[in-house]
Amino acid sequence: MPAMGDSSTLSDKAPSAGENFFMASLTQREREVLAWIWNPSKPSFCEIARYMNISTRTVEKHVERLYKKTGVHSRKLLEKFRANEMIDENLKNKNL
């Protein structure tokens, strides 16, 4: 199983105000799924489900909600969404 630290280990730099606001808009489980997606080992949805002890379909539903909240429509873009510029731009466009 890949190493999974607390949220303070997810970024080498301090989060922007936009990122803090965005993260606050997510449920705890959405944050957990997003942390796994951002994990350097890039686990599959099936692996994420196994690590979180939930079904693959539940992971997929969390990811669908993350797509809707972020305005992106692929896992690759969701991985890149961590960049502050994308977060700040999408927050402005989505009025979250």
C-alpha positions as CSV (number, residue, x, y, z in Angstrom):
1,M,0.0,0.0,0.0
2,P,1.4,3.5,-0.8
3,A,2.3,5.7,2.0
4,M,-0.5,8.1,2.9
5,G,0.3,10.9,5.3
6,D,-2.0,13.5,6.8
7,S,-3.1,16.4,4.7
8,S,-0.1,18.5,5.8
9,T,2.1,16.2,3.7
10,L,0.0,16.7,0.5
11,S,1.8,19.9,-0.6
12,D,5.3,21.2,-0.3
13,K,4.0,24.8,-0.2
14,A,1.3,26.5,1.8
15,P,-2.2,26.3,0.2
16,S,-3.6,29.5,-1.3
17,A,-6.8,31.1,0.1
18,G,-8.6,29.6,-2.9
19,E,-7.4,26.1,-2.2
20,N,-8.4,26.4,1.5
21,F,-11.9,27.6,0.4
22,F,-12.1,24.8,-2.2
23,M,-11.1,22.1,0.3
24,A,-13.6,23.4,2.8
25,S,-16.4,22.8,0.2
26,L,-15.6,19.1,0.0
27,T,-16.9,16.3,2.2
28,Q,-14.4,14.4,4.3
29,R,-14.6,11.4,2.0
30,E,-14.2,13.6,-1.1
31,R,-11.0,15.0,0.5
32,E,-9.8,11.5,1.2
33,V,-10.4,10.4,-2.4
34,L,-8.7,13.5,-3.7
35,A,-5.7,12.9,-1.5
36,W,-5.4,9.4,-3.0
37,I,-5.7,10.9,-6.5
38,W,-3.0,13.4,-5.6
39,N,-0.8,10.6,-4.1
40,P,2.5,10.2,-6.1
41,S,1.9,6.4,-6.5
42,K,-1.3,7.2,-8.6
43,P,-3.4,4.3,-7.3
44,S,-6.3,3.1,-9.5
45,F,-9.9,3.7,-8.4
46,C,-10.0,0.0,-7.4
47,E,-6.9,0.4,-5.2
48,I,-8.3,3.6,-3.7
49,A,-11.5,1.6,-2.8
50,R,-9.5,-1.1,-1.2
51,Y,-7.4,1.3,0.8
52,M,-10.5,3.2,2.0
53,N,-12.6,0.0,2.5
54,I,-15.4,1.2,0.2
55,S,-16.6,0.0,-3.2
56,T,-15.1,1.0,-6.5
57,R,-18.4,2.5,-7.5
58,T,-18.4,4.7,-4.3
59,V,-15.0,6.0,-5.3
60,E,-16.3,6.7,-8.8
61,K,-19.3,8.7,-7.4
62,H,-16.9,10.7,-5.2
63,V,-14.8,11.5,-8.2
64,E,-17.9,12.5,-10.2
65,R,-18.8,15.0,-7.5
66,L,-15.2,16.2,-7.5
67,Y,-15.4,16.8,-11.3
68,K,-18.6,18.8,-10.8
69,K,-17.2,20.9,-8.0
70,T,-13.9,21.6,-9.8
71,G,-15.3,22.0,-13.3
72,V,-12.7,19.5,-14.7
73,H,-13.7,16.2,-16.5
74,S,-10.8,13.8,-16.3
75,R,-8.6,12.3,-13.6
76,K,-5.5,13.8,-15.3
77,L,-7.0,17.3,-15.0
78,L,-8.1,16.6,-11.4
79,E,-4.5,15.7,-10.6
80,K,-3.3,19.0,-12.1
81,F,-6.1,20.9,-10.4
82,R,-3.9,21.0,-7.3
83,A,-2.0,23.9,-8.9
84,N,-3.1,27.1,-7.3
85,E,-3.7,28.9,-10.6
86,M,-6.3,26.3,-11.7
87,I,-8.0,26.4,-8.3
88,D,-8.2,30.2,-8.2
89,E,-9.4,30.3,-11.8
90,N,-12.1,27.6,-11.4
91,L,-13.3,29.2,-8.1
92,K,-13.9,32.5,-10.0
93,N,-15.7,30.7,-12.8
94,K,-17.8,28.4,-10.6
95,N,-18.5,31.0,-7.9
96,L,-18.0,28.3,-5.2
